[in-house]
Amino acid sequence: MSTTEDRDPRFADIDRWPTGDAVMAMLDGQIAALTAIRAAVPAIAAAAEAAAERLRNGGQSGGGRLVYAGAGTSGRVAVQDGVELGPTFGWPADRLAYLIAGGMAALAHSAEGAEDDAAAARMAVAAEAVGPGDVVIGVAASGRTPFTLAVIDSARHAGALTIAIANNPGSALLAAADHALLAATGSEIIAGSTRMQAGTAQKAMLNMLSTAIMLRLGRVYRGLMVDMQISNDKLLARAQAMVAALAGCEDTAAAAALEKANRNIKAAVLIARGETPAQATARLAAHGGILRAALEEGGDAPVP
């Protein structure tokens, strides 16, 4: 099986190809990269369930953190996944951490040499006080990046749940983690440029993993992002539509319920169905913030 560093002779003269043919080859590579993920679906599901359990019960203040680690392209892809969890699922910023080779500045300005600094990785794990309540996701196309490997190794020894995403089978990173997620994307069209197929597969795997975690944590109800942060008028209108649909009420009643709930969608659904703000808050708290459980506790049938 080829690795991400191998050269594919089919593309040795791609710089001389008609641009349309080159772009089509790139598209075929992207499709193949996504197809390579299919074999990892059971492992992604298992990792998501374990991560949700750890995040639900870990930590000293009611839950642990999601910690993303990586270098270069892989680090940038990892951070992108993490920063989207706040606006999409209402995941708190203080329950996220990033361990990136070269620091966060390396996201905009390349610091490729930093990926070899295993000592810096171990220091970063210690500085973030990574521990048993946390879930650490390490991403590396090669599966042998010293920085990312050291993060996973140190985090696992500190008691954290560790998940590795890599594109080369049999790699050290996959062996070091509690959960190994492999997307065997093989050689790249542009040899060694893992921002192509490998990066695409990593992005998709991270999206699937983090979204599945949020599903298991009750941050999605009936296919809707009920923990979404309402940060602009477009999202306010979307939230009002969610409340109207889930509570079976008119848009004006949904809007009023949202304001009474301080724009908390889940509380607004309960308010629109007849509860006071205090009752809605208490019922959600009693069920770990999970709207489905709060509704079922009162015998309320979901609105179609």
MILUMFI-350684 format. One record per residue (C-alpha): x, y negated, z. Coordinates in steps of 0.05 Angstrom, whole numbers, padded with zeros to 5 digits, always signed. Each point is the difference from the previous one (the first is absolute). Layout:
XYZ/...
***
This chain:
+00000+00000+00000/+00027-00069-00019/+00011-00054+00052/-00011-00075+00000/+00074-00011-00017/+00002+00046-00061/+00004-00027-00070/-00055+00022-00048/+00030+00010-00070/-00068-00014-00032/+00009-00073+00017/+00073-00010-00016/-00017-00048-00057/-00061-00033+00031/+00032-00068-00008/-00005+00010-00075/-00072+00024-00001/-00058-00044-00024/-00025-00037+00061/-00069+00033-00005/+00031+00069+00001/+00043-00018+00061/-00060-00027+00038/-00041+00062-00017/+00056+00044+00027/-00001-00042+00064/-00075+00010+00006/+00008+00075-00009/+00052-00001+00055/-00047-00036+00047/-00055+00050-00013/+00047+00058+00012/+00022-00033+00065/-00071-00002+00026/-00013+00071-00022/+00061+00022+00041/-00036-00022+00063/-00056+00051-00007/+00042+00056+00032/+00011-00045+00061/-00074-00012+00016/-00004+00052+00056/+00063-00028+00032/-00026-00071-00006/-00065+00020+00034/+00036+00036+00056/+00046-00059+00012/-00059-00049+00000/-00037+00041+00052/+00061+00006+00045/+00015-00074-00008/-00071-00021+00017/+00001+00043+00063/+00066-00031+00022/-00023-00071-00015/-00066+00011+00036/+00031+00027+00063/+00072-00025+00002/+00030-00062+00030/-00011-00036+00066/-00054-00048-00024/-00049+00047-00034/+00039+00019-00062/+00067+00007-00033/+00030-00034-00061/+00010+00017-00073/+00074-00011-00015/+00024-00003-00072/+00072+00013-00019/+00040-00002-00064/+00052-00033-00043/-00001-00035-00068/-00061+00016-00043/-00026+00052+00049/+00003-00051+00057/-00038-00051-00040/-00054+00050-00019/-00006+00020+00073/-00008-00071+00025/-00053-00015-00053/-00042+00058+00027/+00007-00024+00071/-00017-00073-00010/-00065+00018-00036/-00027+00038+00060/-00018-00064+00038/-00046-00034-00050/-00029+00066-00026/-00011+00039+00064/+00010-00051+00056/+00063+00037+00023/+00033-00045+00052/+00067-00032-00018/+00028+00019+00068/-00012+00073-00018/+00046-00004-00061/+00076-00001-00005/+00049+00002-00057/+00070+00028+00001/+00031-00022-00065/+00073+00008-00020/+00029-00070-00001/-00059-00028+00039/-00064-00032-00027/+00042-00049-00042/+00019+00060-00043/-00071+00003-00027/+00013-00062-00042/+00076+00002-00007/+00033+00067-00015/+00044+00028+00054/+00014+00068-00031/+00063+00014+00041/-00041-00003+00064/-00032+00067-00017/+00065+00035+00022/-00001-00030+00070/-00025+00056+00044/+00024-00035+00063/-00044-00060-00016/-00059+00047-00007/+00011+00030+00068/+00006-00069+00030/-00064-00022-00033/-00038+00060+00028/+00026-00017+00069/-00015-00074-00007/-00072+00014-00020/-00006+00048+00059/-00029+00054-00045/-00030+00054+00043/-00051+00056+00008/-00060-00044-00016/+00026-00019-00069/-00004+00028-00070/+00061-00013-00043/-00004+00006-00076/+00067+00003-00036/+00002-00008-00075/+00059+00016-00046/-00001+00023-00072/+00064+00040+00006/-00018+00027+00069/+00071-00011+00025/+00005-00076+00012/+00042-00004+00064/-00039-00059+00030/-00068+00033-00009/+00025+00068+00021/+00029-00030+00064/-00066-00035+00015/-00039+00065-00006/+00051+00039+00040/+00003-00052+00056/-00075-00010+00002/-00013+00074+00005/+00049+00007+00057/-00036-00058+00034/-00065+00040-00003/-00034-00036-00058/-00040+00037-00053/+00041-00003-00064/-00023+00004-00072/+00048+00001-00060/-00016-00018-00072/+00052+00020-00052/+00005+00018-00073/+00055+00052+00001/-00017+00071+00025/+00043+00029+00055/+00025-00068+00023/+00026-00014+00070/-00054-00052+00014/-00056+00050-00012/+00034+00050+00045/+00010-00051+00056/-00073-00021+00007/-00060+00032+00034/-00040-00007-00064/+00034+00004-00069/-00036-00031-00059/+00034+00016-00067/-00017-00031-00067/+00048+00036-00048/+00000-00053-00055/+00066+00023-00030/+00046-00041-00043/-00018-00071-00018/-00008-00029-00071/+00053-00051+00019/+00049+00046+00037/+00001-00014+00074/-00050-00057-00001/-00046+00026+00054/-00044-00062-00005/-00035+00038-00056/-00029+00070+00010/+00027+00011+00070/-00025-00068+00024/-00068+00011-00030/-00007+00067+00035/+00023-00029+00066/-00050-00057-00005/-00057+00048-00015/+00020+00048+00056/+00004-00057+00051/-00068-00027-00022/-00031+00069+00008/+00035+00013+00067/-00017-00066+00033/-00071-00001-00027/-00012+00070+00026/+00027-00021+00068/-00049-00058+00001/-00057+00047-00019/+00016+00045+00059/+00005-00060+00047/-00071-00021-00018/+00019-00063-00037/-00043+00019-00060/-00075+00013+00005/-00042+00025-00058/+00055-00018-00048/+00005-00072+00024/+00058-00038+00033/-00037-00016+00064/+00063-00024+00035/+00018-00048-00057/+00027-00068+00021/-00044-00056-00026/+00050-00051-00023/-00035-00037-00057/-00068-00014-00030/+00003+00060-00047/+00012+00048+00057/-00054-00034+00042/-00050+00013-00056/+00024+00072-00004/-00007+00008+00075/-00071-00027-00001/-00018+00050-00054/+00030+00056+00042/-00041-00019+00061/-00063-00007-00041/+00010+00069-00031/+00019+00035+00065/-00053-00033+00043/-00055+00000-00052/-00013-00074+00007/-00005-00063-00042/+00063-00039-00018/-00020-00058+00045/-00007+00046+00060/+00067+00033-00017/+00034-00068-00003/-00030-00020+00067/+00022+00065+00032/+00071-00009-00026/+00005-00068+00033/-00028+00026+00066/+00052+00056-00004/+00058-00049-00013/+00005+00030-00070/+00011+00071+00026/-00035+00042-00052/-00013+00061+00044/-00029-00041+00057/-00042-00039-00050/-00031+00065-00026/-00024+00017+00071/-00024-00071+00012/-00039+00000-00065/-00033+00065+00023/-00025-00033+00064/+00056-00001+00052/+00027-00061+00035/+00073-00019-00012/+00018+00026+00070/-00036+00066-00012/+00033+00009-00068/+00069-00014+00028/-00011+00048+00058/-00026+00056-00044/+00058-00006-00048/+00050-00001+00057/-00031+00063+00029/+00012+00036-00066/+00071-00023-00015/-00024-00052-00050/-00028+00053-00047/-00065-00024-00030/-00026+00068-00021/+00007+00026+00071/-00033-00063+00028/-00060+00008-00045/-00007+00075+00011/+00003-00009+00075/-00064-00039-00002/-00033+00048-00048/+00002-00052-00055/-00002+00030-00070/+00047-00032-00050/-00034-00044-00050/+00007+00030-00071/
***
